[in-house]
Amino acid sequence: MIAIHVCFHWPSLLERRRSSVTGLVICVVLASGGCSIKTLAVNALGDALAEGASVYASDEDPELVRESLPFNLKTLETLLQSSPQNRGLLLSACSTFTLYAAGFIAVDAEVAEWRDFDYAAADTLKIRARKMYVRARNYCLELVELDHPGISDRLRLDPELAVGVFDLDDVETLYWLGGSWGLAIGIGLDQPELSADIPAVRALMDRAMTLDEDYDRGALHAAFITLESVPEALGGSPVRAREHFHRAVELSGGLDASPYLSLATGVAVATQDRAEFESLLRSALAIDPDADKSIRMINIVSRRRAELFLEHIDELFDPVQEEQEEDTR
């Protein structure tokens, strides 16, 4: 699954929850005063909602964030109905749906599967997460269509040529578009209509990497860990995944736990390397969430996932294979 770094750059909406409600009331009042006034009000509020990315990432209470995100998502969609071409709103909708699905819904699916052994609930949650990723992707596609009409089709037909239209100013959008699309594929590899789009995701992330290799302290490299963790038949490479892991750790100063989770769950499990898996998860647990408060929420969620997988390590690795490896040694 593509539980990539993309899922942990929380939009700064929490601190504006009260102002968002007020803004919506103002919009309703202004609606009777003419479409242009209403549009101005919506765009102003949209710009405020789209600002910043620090409050959620630094929060110490995941449940508070979980409870606030649905409100923000519906606020964004309500505003988009009035201002469908607002760039800030489109990017915020793309990123926030991705964040909510990856940070909470997909994690709930893991808990249902590994801790509760409720496989039906896990499947339901995975489907819900996949739908949210697709919803997020579609908002980002609407955004890039504003400047490049027809780009959605070209990304599927000839992705390497299509991404040439993007420049440095587009890196954030490429990151969220590629991330949401990749997450949808990762949780829905059994969906042919999604897995067929892997070349488009790779092209988007490659273009972003070419334009700004150290974007957001290694976020792109962290994303590539899981992109390279797909089966080799789909273009993945454990060697490249590890290269991106080392660069992501370097750029984040070793203070971001998510690359450790991505390599552990993506590569170590696939290669049945139990020692590496355990080492990576224990390294993630050793990171103090308060060491870098700007990504405190990321590390709290990552710690919970690491603890969950360590609890069920015996179920993830084949004991027969481990015995054979011990005999070889």
C-alpha positions in Angstrom: 0.0 0.0 0.0 1.2 3.5 -0.8 1.3 5.0 2.7 3.5 7.7 1.4 4.9 10.8 3.0 2.3 12.7 1.1 -0.3 11.9 3.7 1.4 14.0 6.4 1.5 17.6 5.4 -1.7 18.8 7.1 -3.4 21.9 5.7 -3.6 24.7 8.2 -7.4 24.7 8.7 -7.9 23.8 12.3 -7.2 27.2 13.7 -9.7 28.7 11.3 -12.6 26.5 12.0 -14.6 29.2 13.8 -13.9 31.7 11.0 -14.9 29.2 8.4 -18.3 28.9 9.9 -18.6 32.7 10.1 -17.5 33.0 6.5 -20.1 30.5 5.3 -22.8 32.5 7.1 -21.5 35.7 5.4 -21.6 34.0 2.0 -25.2 33.0 2.5 -26.1 36.6 3.4 -24.2 38.0 0.5 -25.8 35.6 -1.9 -28.8 37.8 -2.2 -26.6 40.8 -3.1 -25.4 39.4 -6.4 -23.3 36.6 -7.8 -20.1 38.8 -8.1 -20.2 39.7 -4.4 -20.8 36.1 -3.4 -17.9 34.9 -5.6 -15.6 37.5 -4.1 -16.6 36.4 -0.6 -16.1 32.7 -1.4 -12.8 33.3 -3.1 -11.5 35.3 -0.1 -12.6 32.5 2.3 -11.1 30.0 -0.1 -7.8 31.7 0.0 -7.8 31.8 3.8 -8.6 28.1 3.9 -5.8 27.3 1.5 -3.1 29.1 3.5 -0.4 27.3 5.4 0.3 23.6 6.3 1.5 23.7 9.8 -1.3 23.5 12.4 -2.4 19.9 11.7 1.1 18.6 11.2 2.2 20.0 14.6 -0.9 18.9 16.6 -0.4 16.5 19.4 -3.9 15.1 19.4 -4.7 12.8 16.5 -8.4 12.4 17.5 -8.9 16.2 17.5 -7.5 16.3 13.9 -9.6 13.3 12.9 -12.8 14.9 14.2 -12.1 18.3 12.5 -11.2 17.0 9.1 -14.6 15.9 7.8 -16.0 19.4 8.6 -13.2 21.0 6.6 -13.7 18.6 3.7 -17.4 19.5 3.4 -16.6 23.2 3.8 -14.1 23.0 0.9 -16.6 21.2 -1.3 -19.4 23.6 -0.4 -17.1 26.5 -1.4 -16.1 24.8 -4.6 -19.7 24.6 -5.7 -19.7 28.4 -5.8 -16.2 28.8 -7.0 -15.2 25.7 -9.0 -12.1 27.2 -10.5 -10.5 28.5 -7.2 -7.0 27.1 -7.4 -6.4 27.2 -3.6 -9.7 25.3 -2.9 -8.9 22.7 -5.5 -5.5 22.0 -4.1 -6.8 22.0 -0.5 -9.5 19.5 -1.4 -7.0 17.3 -3.1 -4.5 17.3 -0.2 -7.1 17.2 2.6 -9.0 14.2 1.2 -5.6 12.5 0.7 -4.6 13.3 4.3 -7.8 12.1 5.8 -7.8 8.8 3.9 -4.2 8.0 4.4 -3.8 9.2 8.0 -7.0 7.7 9.4 -9.2 5.6 7.1 -6.4 3.4 5.7 -4.9 3.1 9.2 -8.3 2.0 10.5 -8.3 -0.7 7.8 -4.9 -1.9 9.1 -6.2 -2.0 12.7 -9.4 -3.9 11.6 -7.3 -6.4 9.7 -4.4 -7.0 12.1 -5.7 -6.3 15.5 -9.4 -7.1 15.2 -9.2 -9.7 12.6 -12.3 -8.2 11.0 -11.5 -8.7 7.4 -14.9 -7.6 6.1 -14.5 -4.3 7.9 -11.0 -3.9 6.7 -12.1 -4.4 3.1 -14.9 -1.9 3.5 -12.5 0.7 4.9 -10.0 0.1 2.1 -12.7 0.7 -0.4 -13.7 3.9 1.3 -10.1 5.1 1.4 -9.7 4.3 -2.3 -12.7 6.3 -3.2 -11.4 9.3 -1.2 -8.0 9.0 -2.9 -9.8 9.0 -6.3 -11.9 12.0 -5.2 -8.7 13.8 -4.2 -7.0 12.9 -7.5 -9.9 14.3 -9.4 -9.7 17.6 -7.7 -6.0 17.9 -8.6 -6.8 16.9 -12.2 -9.4 19.7 -12.3 -6.7 22.1 -11.1 -4.1 21.1 -13.7 -6.9 21.2 -16.4 -7.3 25.0 -15.7 -3.9 25.7 -17.3 -3.6 22.6 -19.5 -6.9 21.6 -21.0 -6.9 17.9 -22.0 -3.9 17.1 -19.8 -5.9 14.3 -17.9 -6.2 12.3 -21.1 -2.6 13.0 -22.2 -1.3 11.8 -18.9 -2.8 8.5 -19.6 -1.9 8.2 -23.2 1.7 9.6 -23.2 2.6 10.5 -19.6 6.3 11.2 -20.1 5.5 13.7 -22.9 2.5 15.2 -21.0 4.4 16.1 -17.8 6.8 18.3 -19.8 4.3 21.2 -19.5 4.8 21.5 -15.7 7.4 23.8 -14.2 8.8 24.6 -10.8 5.7 26.4 -9.6 3.7 23.2 -10.2 5.8 20.9 -7.9 3.3 21.1 -5.0 0.4 20.2 -7.3 2.4 17.4 -8.9 3.2 16.0 -5.5 -0.4 15.9 -4.4 -1.7 14.7 -7.7 0.9 11.9 -8.0 0.4 11.1 -4.3 -3.4 10.8 -4.3 -3.3 8.9 -7.6 -0.6 6.6 -6.3 -2.3 5.9 -3.1 -5.5 5.0 -5.0 -3.5 2.5 -7.0 -1.6 1.1 -4.0 -4.8 0.3 -2.1 -6.5 -0.9 -5.3 -4.0 -3.0 -7.2 -6.8 -5.4 -8.0 -8.6 -2.6 -9.9 -7.2 -2.8 -13.5 -8.6 0.7 -14.4 -6.4 2.1 -11.6 -3.2 0.0 -11.9 -3.0 0.9 -15.6 -2.3 4.4 -14.5 1.0 3.6 -12.7 3.1 5.1 -15.6 1.2 8.4 -15.2 1.9 8.5 -11.5 5.6 7.7 -12.0 5.9 10.4 -14.7 4.3 13.0 -12.4 6.6 12.2 -9.5 9.7 12.0 -11.8 8.9 15.4 -13.2 8.5 16.8 -9.7 11.8 15.2 -8.7 13.5 16.7 -11.7 12.2 20.2 -10.8 12.8 20.1 -7.0 14.6 17.0 -5.8 14.6 18.1 -2.1 11.0 19.4 -2.0 9.7 19.6 1.5 12.7 18.0 3.1 12.6 14.7 1.2 8.8 14.3 0.7 9.3 13.2 -2.9 11.9 10.6 -2.0 9.6 9.3 0.8 6.8 9.0 -1.8 9.1 7.1 -4.1 9.8 4.5 -1.5 6.4 3.1 -1.8 6.1 3.8 -5.5 9.2 1.5 -5.9 7.7 -1.0 -3.6 5.1 -2.2 -6.1 5.9 -5.6 -7.8 8.8 -5.5 -10.2 6.3 -6.5 -13.0 4.7 -3.1 -12.4 8.0 -1.2 -12.5 9.0 -1.4 -8.8 12.6 -1.9 -7.6 13.7 -2.7 -4.0 17.1 -1.3 -4.8 15.7 2.1 -5.9 13.3 2.1 -2.9 16.2 1.8 -0.5 18.1 4.6 -2.3 15.1 6.9 -1.9 14.8 5.9 1.7 18.4 6.9 2.5 17.9 10.3 0.8 14.5 10.9 2.5 16.1 10.2 5.9 19.0 12.5 5.1 16.8 15.4 4.0 14.5 15.0 7.0 17.4 14.9 9.4 16.2 11.5 10.5 13.3 13.0 12.4 10.5 11.8 10.1 9.3 8.2 11.0 7.2 7.7 7.9 10.1 6.6 5.5 11.0 3.9 8.0 7.4 2.6 7.9 7.2 2.8 4.1 10.4 0.7 3.6 9.4 -1.8 6.3 5.9 -2.4 5.0 6.8 -2.0 1.3 10.1 -3.7 0.8 11.1 -5.7 4.0 7.8 -7.6 4.0 7.9 -8.3 0.2 11.5 -9.6 0.5 10.6 -11.4 3.8 13.5 -9.7 5.6 12.3 -9.9 9.1 15.5 -8.5 10.7 15.3 -5.4 8.4 11.5 -5.0 9.1 12.0 -5.1 12.9 15.0 -2.7 12.7 13.2 -0.2 10.6 10.1 -0.2 12.9 12.2 0.1 16.0 14.1 3.0 14.4 10.7 4.7 13.8 9.7 4.2 17.4 13.0 5.7 18.6 12.1 9.0 17.0 10.8 11.5 19.5 7.6 13.2 18.1 8.5 16.4 19.9 12.0 16.5 18.3 10.5 18.2 15.3 7.1 19.7 16.2 6.3 20.7 12.7 5.7 17.0 11.9 4.6 15.8 15.3 1.3 14.4 14.1 3.1 12.5 11.4 5.3 10.8 13.9 2.5 10.0 16.4 0.5 8.2 13.6 3.6 6.5 12.4 4.4 5.2 15.9 1.0 3.7 16.2 1.4 1.9 12.9 4.8 0.7 13.9 3.5 -0.7 17.2 0.7 -2.4 15.4 2.9 -4.2 12.9 5.4 -5.2 15.5 2.6 -6.8 17.5 1.8 -9.0 14.4 5.3 -9.6 13.1 4.9 -13.4 13.3 1.9 -13.2 10.9 3.9 -11.2 8.3 6.8 -13.5 7.9 7.0 -17.1 6.8 8.6 -19.2 9.6 9.7 -21.9 7.2 11.6 -19.4 5.1 13.2 -17.9 8.1 14.4 -21.4 9.3 15.8 -22.0 5.8 17.7 -18.7 5.9 19.1 -19.6 9.4 20.3 -22.9 8.0 22.0 -21.2 5.1 23.8 -18.9 7.5 
